[in-house]
Structure formats: structure tokens, C-alpha cells
Amino acid sequence: GQQFRAHCDYFHENADYWAKMLEYGGQRTWTAMIYLNDVEEGGATWFPRAGIRFKPKRGLMVIWNNMEPDGSPNYDTLHEGMRVIEGKKYIITKWFRENAWIKGPVPTYRSGAEQA
């Protein structure tokens, strides 16, 4: 079944990737996750350190602050997408960063029809 092991969404400042993440908007300060469907069995999002579990329900949005007020990581945001036993689980996740993710002009796209 579908499962996502326990993790935190913030970036670790001592990790090899940290310098690159600073170029791409910096730290992930907040996470918003919305369930797109009900799940027949399993698939809860579990925050073991906080002692909270969310059952997937269509339209439910869960939002959490990845950082403490002093800017340090919020370890209580450790979370896991538990195994889906029956059905499928669809979510959308949005991470909010400290700064703009795209530097400079925002690229634009035009379809072939618009270019003619």
C-alpha cells in the first residue's frame, strides 16, 4: 500500500543541500496539506511526537508550522503518511518558504496558438 515514512518538512541547516535551498527561497516555514479523497482504510497522517493523527477526509486541510518562534526547527512536526490498507490516498501539499522561490523575472509560457 501507499506509505510515506516519518520525516519533517523543514530543511536541516547542516545538510549538504542547505546552501542550495537558500538559493531557492530558504527554509520551509509552513506546510499545508489537503486530502483530495476519503480513504476506505488506513492512510492517516500521524504526528507521533505531537500525539496527533488525521484520518484522510476529502477537503480536510492540515496546516503546521515547521519552525519554532525563534526560527529553530519544530521537532514536533515529525509526521508520517501511514500505510493505506484499502483504497488510494491523494493529497496536495504546499510548502511556504522564507523568501520568494523564483529569483528574477517570473518565466511565462504561451501555447502555440497564442504565439501565432
C-alpha distances in whole Angstrom, upper triangle without the diagonal:
4,6,10,12,16,18,21,22,26,27,29,32,33,30,31,30,32,35,33,31,35,36,33,33,33,31,28,30,28,24,23,20,20,17,17,16,15,12,12,11,9,9,12,14,16,19,20,24,25,23,22,18,18,16,15,18,19,22,21,22,22,25,26,28,27,31,33,37,38,36,34,30,29,27,26,23,21,18,14,11,9,6,5,6,8,9,8,10,13,15,18,20,23,25,29,31,34,36,36,33,35,39,42,42,39,38,38,37,39,38,41,42,43,45,47
4,7,10,13,15,18,19,22,24,26,29,30,27,29,27,29,32,30,28,31,32,29,30,29,27,24,26,24,20,20,16,17,14,15,14,14,11,13,11,9,7,11,12,14,17,19,22,23,22,20,17,16,14,13,16,17,19,19,19,19,21,22,25,24,28,30,34,35,33,31,27,26,24,23,20,18,15,11,8,8,5,5,8,10,9,7,8,10,12,15,16,20,21,25,27,31,32,32,29,32,35,38,38,35,34,35,34,36,36,38,40,40,42,45
4,6,10,12,15,16,20,21,23,26,27,25,26,25,26,29,28,26,29,30,28,28,27,25,22,24,22,19,18,16,16,15,16,16,16,13,15,13,10,7,10,10,11,14,15,18,20,19,17,15,14,14,13,17,18,20,19,19,18,20,20,22,21,25,27,31,32,30,28,24,23,21,20,17,15,12,8,5,5,4,7,10,12,12,10,9,12,12,15,15,19,20,23,25,29,31,31,28,31,34,37,38,35,35,36,35,37,37,40,41,42,43,46
4,7,8,11,12,16,17,19,23,23,21,22,21,22,26,24,22,25,27,24,25,24,21,19,20,19,16,16,14,16,15,17,17,17,15,18,16,12,9,10,9,10,12,14,16,18,18,16,14,14,15,14,18,19,20,19,18,16,18,17,20,18,21,24,27,29,26,24,20,19,18,17,14,12,9,6,5,7,8,10,13,16,16,13,11,12,12,14,13,16,17,20,22,25,27,27,25,28,31,34,35,32,32,34,33,36,36,39,41,41,42,45
4,6,10,12,15,16,17,21,21,19,21,20,21,25,24,22,25,27,25,25,24,21,19,20,19,17,18,16,18,18,20,20,20,18,20,18,14,12,12,10,10,11,12,14,16,16,16,14,15,16,16,20,22,23,21,20,18,19,18,19,17,20,23,26,27,25,23,19,18,15,15,13,10,8,5,6,8,9,12,15,18,19,17,15,16,16,17,16,18,18,21,23,25,28,28,26,29,32,35,37,34,34,36,36,39,39,42,44,44,45,48
4,7,10,13,14,15,19,19,18,20,19,20,24,23,21,24,26,24,24,22,19,17,18,17,15,17,15,18,18,21,22,21,20,22,19,15,13,12,10,8,9,9,11,13,13,13,13,14,16,17,20,22,23,20,19,16,17,15,17,14,17,19,23,24,22,19,15,14,12,12,10,6,5,4,7,9,12,15,18,20,21,19,17,18,16,18,16,18,17,20,21,23,26,27,25,29,31,35,36,34,35,37,37,40,40,44,45,45,46,49
4,7,9,11,11,15,16,15,17,16,17,20,20,17,20,23,21,20,18,15,13,15,14,13,15,15,18,18,21,23,23,22,24,22,18,15,14,11,11,10,11,11,13,15,15,15,16,18,18,22,23,23,21,19,16,16,14,14,11,14,17,20,21,19,16,12,12,10,11,8,5,6,6,9,12,15,17,21,23,23,21,18,18,16,17,14,16,14,17,18,20,23,24,22,25,28,32,33,31,32,34,35,38,39,42,44,43,44,48
4,6,8,9,13,15,14,16,15,15,18,18,15,17,20,18,18,15,12,10,11,11,10,13,13,17,18,22,23,24,23,26,24,21,17,16,12,12,10,11,11,13,15,15,15,16,19,19,22,23,23,20,18,14,13,11,11,8,11,13,17,18,15,13,9,9,8,9,6,5,6,9,12,14,17,20,23,26,25,23,20,19,17,16,13,14,12,14,14,16,19,21,20,23,25,29,31,29,30,32,33,37,38,41,43,42,43,47
4,7,9,12,15,13,16,14,13,16,16,13,15,17,15,14,12,9,7,9,8,7,11,12,15,17,20,22,24,23,26,25,22,18,17,13,14,12,15,14,15,17,17,17,17,20,19,22,22,21,19,16,14,12,10,10,7,10,13,16,17,14,13,10,10,10,11,8,8,9,11,13,16,19,21,24,26,26,23,19,18,15,14,11,11,8,10,11,13,16,17,16,19,22,26,27,25,27,29,30,33,34,38,40,39,40,43
4,7,9,12,11,14,12,11,14,14,11,12,15,13,12,10,6,5,7,8,9,13,15,18,21,23,26,27,27,30,29,25,22,21,17,17,14,16,15,16,19,19,20,20,23,23,25,26,24,22,19,16,14,11,9,6,8,11,14,14,11,10,7,8,9,11,9,10,12,14,16,20,22,25,28,30,29,26,23,22,19,17,14,13,9,10,10,11,14,16,15,19,21,24,26,25,27,29,31,34,36,39,41,40,40,44
4,6,9,8,10,8,7,10,11,8,10,13,12,11,9,6,7,9,12,12,16,18,21,24,26,29,30,30,33,31,28,25,23,20,20,18,19,18,19,22,22,23,23,26,26,28,29,27,25,22,20,17,15,13,9,10,13,16,16,12,11,8,11,12,14,12,12,14,16,19,22,24,27,30,32,31,28,25,24,21,19,16,15,11,12,11,12,14,16,14,18,19,23,26,24,26,29,30,34,36,39,41,40,40,44
4,6,5,9,8,7,10,12,10,11,15,14,14,11,9,10,12,15,16,19,21,25,27,29,32,33,32,35,33,30,26,25,22,21,19,19,18,20,23,23,24,25,28,28,31,32,31,28,25,22,20,17,15,11,11,14,17,15,12,10,8,11,11,15,13,13,16,18,20,23,26,28,32,34,34,31,28,27,24,23,19,19,15,16,14,14,17,19,18,21,22,26,28,28,29,32,34,37,39,42,44,43,43,47
4,6,8,8,5,8,11,9,10,13,14,14,10,9,11,13,16,18,22,23,27,30,32,35,36,35,38,37,33,30,29,25,24,22,23,21,23,26,26,28,29,32,31,34,35,33,31,28,25,22,19,17,13,12,15,17,15,12,10,10,13,14,17,16,16,19,21,24,27,30,32,36,38,37,34,31,30,27,26,22,21,17,17,14,14,16,18,17,20,21,25,28,27,29,32,34,38,40,43,45,44,44,48
4,7,8,7,9,12,12,12,15,16,17,13,12,15,17,20,21,25,26,30,32,35,37,38,37,40,38,35,31,30,27,26,24,24,22,24,27,28,29,31,33,33,36,37,36,34,31,28,25,23,20,16,16,17,20,18,15,13,12,16,15,19,18,18,21,23,25,28,30,33,36,39,39,36,33,32,29,28,25,24,20,20,18,17,19,22,20,23,24,27,30,30,31,35,36,40,42,45,47,46,46,50
4,5,6,9,10,10,12,14,15,16,13,12,14,17,19,20,24,25,28,30,32,35,36,35,38,36,33,29,29,25,25,23,23,22,25,27,28,29,30,32,32,35,35,35,33,30,27,25,22,20,17,17,19,22,20,17,15,14,17,16,20,18,17,20,21,23,26,28,31,34,36,36,33,30,30,27,26,23,22,19,20,17,18,19,21,19,22,23,26,29,28,29,33,34,38,39,42,45,44,44,47
4,6,7,8,10,12,13,14,16,14,14,16,19,22,22,25,27,30,32,34,36,38,37,40,38,35,31,31,28,28,26,27,26,28,31,31,31,32,34,34,37,37,36,35,32,29,27,25,23,20,20,22,25,23,20,18,17,20,20,23,22,20,22,23,25,28,30,32,36,38,37,34,32,31,28,27,24,23,20,21,19,19,20,21,19,21,21,25,28,27,28,31,33,36,38,40,43,42,42,45
4,6,5,6,9,10,11,13,11,11,13,17,19,19,23,24,27,29,31,33,35,34,38,36,33,30,29,26,26,25,26,25,27,30,30,30,30,32,32,34,34,33,32,29,27,25,23,21,18,18,21,24,22,19,17,16,19,19,22,20,19,21,22,24,27,29,31,34,36,35,32,29,28,26,24,21,20,17,18,15,16,17,18,15,17,18,22,24,24,24,28,29,33,35,37,40,39,38,42
4,5,5,6,9,10,11,8,9,11,14,17,18,22,23,27,29,31,34,36,35,39,37,34,30,30,26,26,24,26,25,26,29,29,30,30,33,32,34,34,33,32,28,26,23,21,19,16,16,18,20,19,15,14,14,17,18,21,19,19,21,23,25,28,30,32,36,38,37,33,31,29,26,24,21,19,16,16,13,13,14,16,14,17,17,21,24,23,25,28,30,34,36,38,41,39,39,43
4,5,5,7,9,11,9,11,14,16,19,21,24,26,29,32,34,37,39,38,42,40,37,34,33,30,30,28,29,28,30,33,32,33,33,36,35,37,37,36,34,31,29,26,24,22,19,18,21,22,20,17,17,17,20,21,24,23,23,25,26,28,31,33,35,39,41,40,36,33,32,29,26,23,21,18,18,14,14,14,15,14,15,15,19,22,22,23,27,29,33,35,37,40,39,38,42
4,5,5,7,9,9,11,13,16,19,20,23,24,28,30,31,34,37,36,40,39,36,32,32,29,29,28,30,29,30,33,32,33,32,35,33,35,35,34,33,29,28,25,24,22,19,19,22,24,23,19,19,18,21,22,25,23,23,24,25,27,30,32,34,37,39,37,34,31,29,27,24,21,19,16,16,13,14,13,14,12,13,13,16,19,19,20,24,25,29,31,34,37,35,35,38
4,5,5,7,5,7,9,13,15,16,19,21,24,27,28,31,34,34,37,36,33,30,29,26,26,25,27,26,27,30,29,29,29,31,30,32,32,30,29,26,24,22,20,18,15,16,19,21,20,16,16,15,18,19,22,19,20,21,23,24,27,30,31,35,36,35,32,29,27,24,21,18,16,13,13,10,11,11,12,9,12,13,16,19,18,20,23,25,29,31,34,36,35,34,38
4,5,6,4,7,10,13,16,17,21,23,26,29,31,34,36,36,40,39,36,32,32,28,29,27,29,27,28,31,31,31,31,34,33,34,34,32,31,27,26,23,21,18,16,16,19,19,18,15,15,15,19,20,23,21,22,23,25,27,30,33,34,38,40,38,35,32,29,26,24,20,18,14,13,10,9,9,10,9,11,11,15,18,18,20,24,26,30,32,35,37,35,35,39
4,6,7,10,13,15,18,19,22,24,27,30,31,35,37,37,41,40,38,34,33,30,31,29,32,31,31,34,33,34,33,35,34,36,35,33,32,29,27,25,23,21,19,19,22,23,22,18,19,19,22,24,26,24,25,26,28,29,32,34,36,39,41,39,35,32,30,27,24,21,18,16,15,11,11,9,10,8,9,8,12,15,15,17,21,23,27,29,32,34,33,32,36
4,6,9,10,13,15,16,19,21,24,26,28,31,34,34,38,37,35,31,30,27,28,27,29,29,29,32,31,31,30,32,31,32,31,29,29,25,24,22,21,19,17,18,21,22,22,18,19,18,21,23,25,22,23,24,25,26,29,31,33,36,37,36,32,29,26,23,20,17,15,12,12,9,10,8,8,5,7,8,12,14,13,15,18,21,24,27,30,32,30,30,34
4,7,8,10,13,14,17,19,22,25,27,30,33,34,37,37,34,30,30,26,27,26,28,27,27,30,29,30,29,31,30,31,30,28,27,23,22,19,18,16,15,15,18,19,19,15,17,16,19,21,23,20,22,23,25,25,29,32,33,36,38,36,32,29,26,23,20,17,14,11,9,6,6,4,5,4,7,8,12,15,14,16,19,22,26,28,31,33,31,31,35
4,7,9,12,14,17,20,23,26,28,31,33,34,37,37,34,30,29,25,26,24,26,25,25,28,28,28,28,31,30,31,31,29,27,24,22,19,17,15,13,12,16,16,16,12,13,13,16,18,20,18,19,21,23,25,28,31,32,36,37,36,33,29,27,24,21,17,15,11,10,6,5,6,8,8,11,12,15,18,18,20,23,26,29,32,35,37,35,35,39
4,6,9,11,15,17,21,24,26,29,31,31,35,34,31,27,26,22,22,20,23,21,21,25,24,25,25,28,27,29,29,27,25,21,19,16,14,11,9,9,12,14,13,10,10,10,12,14,17,14,16,18,20,22,25,28,30,34,35,34,31,27,25,22,19,16,13,9,8,5,6,8,11,10,14,15,19,21,20,23,25,28,31,33,37,39,37,37,41
4,6,7,11,13,17,20,22,25,27,28,31,30,27,24,22,19,19,18,20,19,19,22,21,22,21,24,23,25,25,23,21,18,16,13,11,9,7,8,12,14,14,11,12,10,11,13,15,12,14,15,17,19,22,25,27,30,32,30,27,24,22,18,16,12,10,6,6,4,7,9,11,10,14,16,20,22,20,22,25,27,30,32,36,37,36,37,40
4,7,10,14,17,20,23,26,27,28,32,31,28,25,23,19,19,17,20,18,18,21,20,21,21,24,23,25,25,23,20,17,14,11,9,6,5,6,9,11,12,9,10,9,10,13,14,11,14,15,18,20,23,26,28,31,33,32,28,25,23,19,17,13,11,7,6,5,6,10,12,13,16,18,22,23,22,24,27,29,32,34,38,39,37,39,42
4,7,10,14,17,20,22,24,25,28,28,25,22,20,16,17,15,18,17,16,19,17,18,17,20,20,21,21,19,17,13,11,7,6,5,5,8,11,12,14,12,13,11,10,13,13,10,13,14,16,17,21,24,25,29,30,29,26,22,20,16,14,11,8,6,5,7,9,12,14,14,18,20,23,24,23,25,27,28,32,33,37,38,37,38,42
4,7,10,13,16,19,20,21,25,24,22,18,17,13,14,13,17,17,16,18,16,16,15,17,16,18,18,16,14,10,8,6,5,7,7,10,13,15,18,15,15,13,12,14,13,10,12,11,14,14,18,21,22,25,26,25,22,18,16,12,11,7,6,5,6,9,12,14,15,15,18,21,24,25,23,25,26,27,31,32,35,37,35,37,40
4,7,10,13,16,18,19,23,23,20,17,15,13,15,14,18,19,17,19,16,15,13,15,14,15,14,12,10,7,6,4,7,9,10,14,16,18,21,18,19,17,15,17,15,12,14,13,14,14,18,20,20,24,25,23,20,16,14,10,8,6,5,6,8,12,15,17,17,16,20,23,26,26,23,25,26,27,30,31,34,35,34,36,39
4,7,10,12,14,15,19,19,17,14,12,10,13,13,17,19,17,18,15,14,11,13,11,12,11,10,8,6,5,6,9,12,13,16,19,21,24,21,22,19,17,18,16,13,14,12,13,11,15,17,17,20,21,19,16,12,10,7,6,4,6,9,11,15,18,20,20,19,22,25,28,28,25,26,27,27,30,30,34,35,34,36,39
4,6,9,11,13,17,18,16,13,12,11,14,16,19,21,19,20,16,14,11,12,9,9,8,6,6,4,6,9,12,15,17,20,23,24,27,25,25,22,21,21,19,16,17,15,15,13,15,17,16,20,19,17,14,11,9,6,5,7,9,12,14,18,21,23,22,21,24,27,30,30,26,27,27,27,30,30,33,34,33,36,39
4,6,8,9,13,14,13,11,10,10,14,16,19,22,20,20,16,14,10,9,6,6,5,6,6,7,9,12,15,18,19,23,25,27,30,28,28,25,23,23,21,18,18,15,14,12,14,15,13,16,16,13,11,8,6,5,7,9,12,15,18,21,25,26,26,24,27,30,33,32,29,30,30,29,31,31,34,35,35,37,40
4,7,10,13,15,15,12,13,14,17,20,23,25,24,24,20,17,14,12,8,8,5,6,8,9,12,15,18,21,22,26,29,31,33,31,31,28,26,27,25,21,22,19,17,14,16,17,14,17,16,13,10,8,5,5,7,11,13,17,20,23,27,28,27,25,27,31,33,32,29,29,28,28,29,29,32,32,32,35,37
4,6,10,12,13,11,12,14,17,20,23,26,24,23,20,17,13,11,7,6,4,7,9,12,14,17,20,24,25,28,31,33,36,34,33,30,28,28,26,23,23,19,18,14,15,15,13,15,13,10,8,7,6,8,11,14,17,20,23,27,30,31,30,29,31,35,37,36,32,32,32,31,32,32,35,35,35,38,40
4,7,9,10,10,11,13,16,19,22,25,23,22,18,15,12,9,6,5,5,9,10,13,14,18,21,25,26,29,31,34,37,35,34,31,29,28,26,23,23,19,17,14,14,14,11,13,11,9,8,7,9,10,14,16,19,22,25,29,32,34,33,32,34,38,40,39,36,36,36,35,36,35,38,39,39,42,44
4,6,7,7,9,12,15,18,20,24,23,21,18,14,12,8,6,7,9,12,12,15,16,19,22,25,26,30,32,34,37,35,34,31,28,27,25,23,22,18,16,12,12,11,8,9,7,6,6,6,9,11,15,17,21,23,26,30,33,35,34,33,35,39,41,41,37,37,37,36,38,37,40,40,41,43,46
4,7,9,11,14,17,20,22,26,25,22,20,16,14,10,9,10,11,15,15,18,19,23,25,29,29,33,35,37,40,38,37,34,31,30,27,25,24,21,18,15,13,12,8,8,5,5,8,9,12,15,18,21,24,27,30,33,37,38,38,36,39,42,45,45,41,41,41,39,41,40,43,43,44,46,49
4,7,9,12,14,18,19,23,22,20,18,14,13,9,9,11,14,17,16,19,19,23,24,28,28,31,33,36,39,37,36,32,29,28,25,24,22,19,16,13,10,9,6,5,5,7,9,10,13,16,19,21,25,27,30,33,36,38,38,36,39,43,45,45,42,42,42,41,43,42,45,46,46,48,51
4,6,9,11,15,16,19,19,17,15,11,10,8,8,11,14,17,16,17,17,20,21,25,25,28,30,33,35,34,32,28,26,24,22,20,19,15,12,9,7,6,4,5,7,9,9,9,13,14,18,19,22,24,27,30,33,36,36,34,37,40,43,43,40,40,41,40,42,42,44,45,46,48,50
4,7,9,13,15,18,18,16,14,10,9,7,7,10,13,15,14,15,14,17,18,22,22,25,27,30,33,31,29,26,23,22,20,17,16,12,9,6,5,5,4,7,9,9,8,7,10,11,14,15,19,21,24,27,30,32,32,30,33,37,40,40,37,37,37,37,39,38,41,42,43,45,47
4,6,10,12,15,14,13,10,6,5,5,6,9,12,14,12,13,12,15,16,19,19,23,25,28,30,28,27,23,21,19,17,15,14,10,8,6,5,8,8,10,12,12,12,9,12,12,15,15,18,20,22,25,28,31,31,30,33,36,39,40,37,37,38,38,40,40,43,44,44,46,49
4,7,10,12,12,11,8,6,5,7,8,11,13,14,12,11,9,12,12,16,15,19,21,24,26,24,23,20,17,16,13,11,10,7,6,5,6,9,10,13,15,15,14,11,12,11,13,13,15,16,19,22,25,27,28,27,30,33,36,37,34,35,36,36,38,39,42,43,43,45,48
4,6,9,9,8,6,4,6,9,11,14,17,18,15,14,11,13,13,15,15,18,20,23,25,23,22,18,15,14,11,10,8,5,5,7,7,11,13,15,17,18,17,14,16,15,16,15,18,18,21,23,25,28,29,28,32,35,38,39,36,37,38,39,42,42,45,46,46,48,51
4,6,5,6,5,6,9,12,14,17,19,19,16,15,11,12,11,13,12,15,16,19,21,20,18,15,12,10,7,6,6,4,7,9,10,14,16,19,21,22,20,17,18,17,18,16,18,17,19,21,23,26,28,27,31,33,37,38,36,37,39,39,42,43,46,48,47,49,52
4,5,5,7,8,11,14,16,20,22,23,19,19,15,16,14,16,15,17,18,21,23,22,19,16,13,10,8,9,7,7,8,11,11,15,17,19,22,23,22,20,21,20,21,19,21,21,23,24,26,29,31,30,34,36,40,41,39,40,42,43,46,46,50,51,50,52,55
4,6,8,11,14,17,19,22,25,25,21,20,16,16,13,14,13,15,15,18,20,19,16,13,10,8,5,8,7,8,11,14,15,18,21,23,26,27,26,23,24,22,23,21,22,21,22,23,25,28,30,30,33,36,39,41,39,41,42,43,47,47,51,52,52,53,56
4,6,9,12,15,18,20,23,23,19,17,14,14,11,13,13,14,14,17,19,19,17,14,11,9,5,7,8,9,12,15,15,19,21,24,26,27,25,23,23,21,22,20,21,20,21,23,24,28,30,29,33,35,39,40,38,40,42,43,46,47,50,52,51,52,56
4,7,10,13,16,19,22,22,19,18,15,16,14,16,16,18,18,21,23,23,21,18,14,12,9,10,10,10,12,14,14,18,20,21,24,25,24,22,23,21,23,21,23,22,24,26,27,31,33,32,36,38,42,43,41,42,44,45,47,48,52,53,52,54,57
4,7,10,13,15,18,18,15,14,11,13,12,14,15,18,18,21,23,23,21,18,15,14,10,10,11,9,11,12,13,16,18,20,22,22,21,19,20,18,20,18,20,20,22,24,26,29,31,30,34,37,40,41,39,40,41,42,45,45,49,50,49,51,54
4,7,10,12,15,16,13,13,11,13,13,16,17,20,21,24,26,25,24,20,17,16,13,12,12,9,9,10,10,13,14,16,18,18,18,15,17,16,18,17,19,20,22,25,27,30,31,30,34,37,40,41,38,39,40,40,43,43,47,48,47,49,52
4,6,9,12,12,9,10,8,11,13,16,17,20,22,24,27,26,25,22,19,18,15,13,14,11,10,10,10,13,13,15,16,16,16,13,14,13,15,15,17,19,21,24,26,29,30,29,32,36,39,39,36,37,38,38,40,41,44,45,44,47,49
4,6,10,12,9,11,11,14,16,20,21,24,25,28,31,29,28,25,22,21,18,17,17,13,12,10,10,12,11,13,13,13,13,11,13,12,15,16,19,21,23,26,29,32,32,31,34,37,40,40,37,38,38,38,40,40,44,44,44,46,49
4,7,9,7,10,10,14,16,20,21,24,26,29,32,30,29,26,23,23,20,18,18,14,13,10,10,12,10,12,12,11,10,8,9,9,12,14,17,19,22,25,28,30,30,29,32,35,38,38,35,35,35,35,37,37,40,41,41,43,46
4,6,6,9,11,14,17,21,23,26,28,30,33,31,31,28,25,25,22,20,21,17,16,14,14,15,13,15,14,13,12,10,10,10,13,15,18,20,23,26,29,31,31,30,33,36,39,38,35,35,35,35,37,36,40,40,40,42,45
4,6,9,12,15,18,22,24,27,29,31,34,32,32,29,27,27,25,22,23,19,18,16,17,17,15,17,16,13,12,10,9,9,11,14,17,20,22,26,29,30,30,29,31,35,37,36,33,33,33,32,33,33,36,36,36,39,42
4,6,10,13,16,20,22,25,27,29,32,30,31,28,26,26,24,21,22,19,19,17,18,20,18,20,19,17,15,12,11,10,11,13,15,18,20,23,26,28,27,27,29,32,34,34,30,31,31,30,32,32,35,35,35,38,40
4,7,10,13,17,19,22,24,26,29,27,28,25,22,23,20,18,19,17,17,15,17,18,17,20,19,17,16,13,12,10,11,12,14,17,18,22,25,27,27,26,29,32,35,34,31,32,32,32,34,34,38,38,37,40,43
4,7,10,14,16,19,21,22,26,24,24,22,19,21,18,15,17,15,16,14,17,19,18,21,21,20,17,14,12,10,9,10,11,13,15,18,21,23,23,23,26,29,31,31,28,30,30,30,32,33,37,37,36,39,42
4,7,11,13,16,18,19,23,21,21,18,16,17,14,12,14,12,13,13,15,18,18,21,22,21,18,15,14,11,11,10,11,12,14,17,20,22,23,22,25,29,31,32,29,30,31,32,34,35,39,39,38,41,44
4,7,10,12,14,16,19,17,18,16,13,15,13,10,13,12,14,15,18,21,21,24,25,24,22,18,16,13,12,10,9,10,11,14,16,19,20,20,23,26,29,29,27,29,30,31,34,35,39,39,38,40,43
4,6,9,11,13,16,14,14,12,10,12,10,7,11,11,14,15,18,21,22,26,27,26,24,20,19,15,14,11,11,10,10,13,15,18,19,19,23,26,29,30,28,30,31,33,36,37,41,42,40,42,45
4,5,8,9,12,10,11,9,7,10,10,8,11,12,16,18,21,24,25,29,30,29,27,23,22,18,17,14,12,10,10,11,12,15,18,18,22,24,27,29,27,29,31,33,36,38,41,43,41,42,46
4,7,10,12,9,9,6,5,8,8,6,9,11,14,17,20,23,25,28,30,29,27,23,22,19,17,14,12,10,10,10,11,15,17,17,21,23,27,28,27,29,31,33,36,38,41,43,41,42,46
4,7,8,5,6,5,5,8,10,9,12,14,18,20,23,27,29,32,34,33,30,27,26,22,21,17,16,12,11,11,11,15,18,18,22,23,27,29,28,30,33,35,38,40,43,45,43,44,48
4,5,5,5,6,5,9,10,10,13,16,20,23,25,29,31,34,36,36,33,30,29,25,24,20,19,16,15,14,13,17,21,21,25,26,30,32,31,34,36,38,41,43,47,48,47,48,51
4,5,7,9,9,13,13,14,17,20,23,26,29,32,34,37,39,38,36,32,31,28,26,23,21,18,16,15,13,17,20,22,25,26,29,32,31,34,36,39,42,44,48,49,47,48,52
4,6,9,10,13,15,15,18,21,25,28,30,34,36,39,41,41,38,35,33,30,28,25,22,19,17,16,14,17,21,22,26,26,29,32,31,34,37,40,43,45,49,50,48,49,53
4,7,9,12,14,14,16,19,23,25,28,32,34,37,39,38,36,32,31,27,25,22,20,16,14,13,11,14,18,19,22,23,26,29,28,31,34,36,40,42,45,47,45,46,50
4,6,9,12,12,14,17,21,24,26,30,32,35,38,37,35,31,30,27,26,22,20,17,16,14,13,16,20,20,24,25,28,31,30,33,36,38,41,43,47,49,47,48,51
4,6,9,9,10,14,17,20,23,26,29,32,34,34,31,28,27,24,23,19,18,15,14,14,13,17,20,20,23,25,28,31,30,32,35,37,40,42,45,47,46,46,50
4,5,6,8,11,15,18,21,24,27,30,32,32,29,26,26,22,22,18,18,15,15,15,15,19,22,22,25,27,31,33,31,34,36,38,41,43,46,48,46,47,51
4,5,6,10,13,17,19,22,25,28,30,31,28,25,25,23,22,19,19,17,17,17,18,22,24,24,28,29,33,35,34,36,38,39,43,44,48,49,48,49,53
4,5,8,12,15,17,21,23,26,28,29,27,24,24,21,21,18,19,17,18,19,20,23,26,25,29,31,35,37,35,37,39,40,43,45,48,50,48,50,53
4,6,10,13,15,19,21,24,26,26,24,21,20,18,18,15,15,13,15,16,17,21,23,22,26,28,32,33,32,33,35,36,40,41,44,46,45,46,49
4,7,11,13,16,19,22,24,25,23,20,20,18,18,15,16,15,17,18,20,23,25,24,27,30,33,35,33,34,36,37,40,41,45,46,46,47,50
4,7,9,13,15,18,21,21,19,16,17,15,16,13,15,15,17,19,21,24,25,24,27,30,34,35,33,34,35,36,39,40,43,45,44,45,49
4,6,9,12,15,17,18,16,13,15,13,15,14,16,16,19,21,24,26,27,25,29,32,35,36,34,34,36,36,39,39,42,44,44,45,48
4,7,9,12,14,14,12,10,11,11,13,12,16,16,20,22,25,27,28,26,29,32,35,36,33,34,35,34,37,37,40,42,42,43,46
4,6,9,12,13,12,10,13,13,16,16,19,20,23,26,29,31,32,30,33,36,39,40,37,37,38,38,40,40,43,45,45,46,49
4,6,9,11,10,10,13,14,17,18,21,23,26,28,31,34,34,32,34,38,41,41,38,38,39,38,41,40,43,44,45,46,49
4,6,7,7,7,11,13,16,18,21,23,27,29,33,35,35,32,35,38,41,41,38,38,38,37,40,39,41,43,43,45,48
4,7,9,10,14,16,20,21,25,27,31,33,36,38,38,36,39,42,45,45,42,42,42,41,43,42,44,45,46,48,51
4,7,9,13,16,20,22,26,28,31,34,38,39,39,37,39,43,45,45,42,41,41,40,41,40,43,44,45,47,49
4,7,10,13,17,20,23,26,29,32,36,38,37,35,37,40,43,42,39,38,38,37,38,37,39,40,41,43,45
4,7,10,14,16,20,23,26,29,33,34,33,31,33,37,39,39,35,35,34,33,35,34,36,37,38,40,42
4,7,10,13,16,19,23,26,29,31,30,28,30,34,36,36,32,32,32,31,33,32,35,36,37,39,41
4,7,10,14,17,20,23,27,28,27,25,27,31,33,32,29,29,29,28,29,29,32,33,33,35,38
4,6,10,13,16,19,23,24,24,22,24,28,30,30,26,27,27,26,28,28,32,32,32,34,37
4,7,10,13,16,20,21,20,18,20,24,27,26,23,23,23,23,26,26,29,30,30,32,35
4,7,10,13,17,18,17,16,18,22,25,25,22,22,23,24,26,27,31,32,31,33,36
4,7,10,13,14,14,12,15,19,22,22,19,20,21,22,25,26,30,31,30,31,35
4,6,10,12,12,10,14,17,20,21,19,20,22,23,26,28,32,33,32,33,36
4,7,9,9,9,13,15,18,19,17,20,22,23,27,29,32,34,32,33,37
4,5,7,7,11,13,16,18,17,19,22,24,27,30,33,35,33,34,37
4,7,9,12,13,16,18,18,21,23,26,29,32,35,37,35,35,39
4,6,9,9,12,15,14,18,20,23,27,29,33,34,32,32,36
4,6,7,10,11,11,14,17,19,23,26,29,31,28,29,32
4,6,10,11,10,12,15,18,21,24,27,29,27,27,31
4,7,8,7,9,12,15,19,22,25,27,24,24,28
4,7,8,10,14,17,20,24,26,28,26,25,29
4,6,9,12,16,19,22,25,27,24,23,27
4,6,9,13,16,19,22,23,20,20,24
4,6,10,13,17,19,21,18,18,22
4,7,10,13,16,18,16,15,19
4,7,10,13,15,12,12,16
4,7,10,12,10,10,14
4,6,8,6,6,10
4,5,5,7,9
4,5,5,7
4,6,6
4,6
4
